[in-house]
Amino acid sequence: MAVSAVERTSTPPTTEEETPVPPLNNGDRLTRAEFERIYAAHPEIKKAELIEGVVYMPSPARHREHGKPHFHSIGWLCLYSASTPGVEGSDNATLRLDFENEPQPDALLFLPPECGGAVRVGEDGYLEGTPELILEVSASSASYDLNQKKRVYARSGVPEYIVYLAYEQRVTWFVLRDGVYVEQQPDGEGILKGARFPGLWLLQDALLAGDLSGVFETLQQGLKSEEQKRFCAALAQRRKEAK
């Protein structure tokens, strides 16, 4: 008896390039390589961070609670960088700290290698290493900026960490001492002063009030200080020796 055979059509295996890349979700546990692959495949995602191997995706930013404080803080740091040749800054740039941590800080200042710093720009344009100062604008002290990220930054050796707490209307400026962040206090005039960046002075009441003229006036005082002049001279000498 003749038996007719039905030819079974088989679907060709899907190549890796054809496989849809899954979306990023809050709470996903990924390696840094997986995180970067998925993040790069979804350009619609504007901000995502990997902290201790866990994905964090902040909610859309409100003007009063994030946009405005961020804008003012950037202006303060930008003026300092512009007045201190050798100091570089960045806004919302991806930062590779280690294999489980890739934050996207609101702002940071760093010294490039020729000025004695540990941060370099990788071949693909991402920052790699430990910056001298990181600033985050946070809703409140309950957020991950003052918990998980704070621990990661301390363990990674970030010397200074500033958190602008929008709802609580205060600025916390931490300095790393013996591997632990210690909150520094303002001087008698209410001014906070940078440790790794001499002349980086902040009148926190002016920043919290949105008084940019007061913020810039105080910073200008710091930029005219003797420690700032010595710092600029030292950076100039390092750049000269690096050539």
Helices and strands as residue ranges (DSSP letters): H 32-41, E 49-51, E 54-56, I 63-67, H 68-83, E 88-90, E 95-96, E 107-110, G 113-115, E 120-121, E 127-128, E 133-138, G 144-146, H 148-156, E 160-165, E 170-177, E 180-183, E 191-193, E 201-203, H 204-208, H 212-223, H 226-242
